[in-house]
Structure formats: structure tokens, C-alpha cells
Amino acid sequence: MTEDDKQKIRAQLEALKQEHRDLDEAIHHMPRTIHTQMQITRLKKRKLHLKDEIIKLENLLLPDILA
């Protein structure tokens, strides 16, 4: 992996982390009513998906210790 590839992954990783933080903030400030519960559930699922993507990218940047 070239340094340019690593830089692109780092930029993508930071964008995903920022979106994850933004969703967390939105969920925290969202009123808890029966009408917003479905929207909150969708946002939480998106957060989980983002976390999975973050972990995948972080693993790409870490050296393979077992190799």
C-alpha cells in the first residue's frame, strides 16, 4: 500500500468518524416520542454500519502483526 493510499484511507476514516459523531449528537438531541422512535432506530443502525466501516479501514492501516 502506497503512502498516497494510506492518506486516502485516513481521510475517509476521518469523514466516517465525523459522521458517526454527528449521528450520535443528533440522536442525543432528538426528542423521545413515539413518532421519532423509528427515525432514531434508523440513525442507530447507520451508526453501527459506520462503526463497522471505521474498523475495516483502521485494520487496513494497521500492520499485520501475525504475518
C-alpha positions, 0 to 999 in steps of 0.5 A, a space after each residue: 500500500 502506497 503512502 498516497 493510499 494510506 492518506 486516502 484511507 485516513 481521510 475517509 476514516 476521518 469523514 466516517 468518524 465525523 459522521 458517526 459523531 454527528 449521528 450520535 449528537 443528533 440522536 442525543 438531541 432528538 426528542 423521545 416520542 413515539 413518532 421519532 422512535 423509528 427515525 432514531 432506530 434508523 440513525 442507530 443502525 447507520 451508526 453501527 454500519 459506520 462503526 463497522 466501516 471505521 474498523 475495516 479501514 483502521 485494520 487496513 492501516 494497521 500492520 499485520 502483526 501475525 504475518 
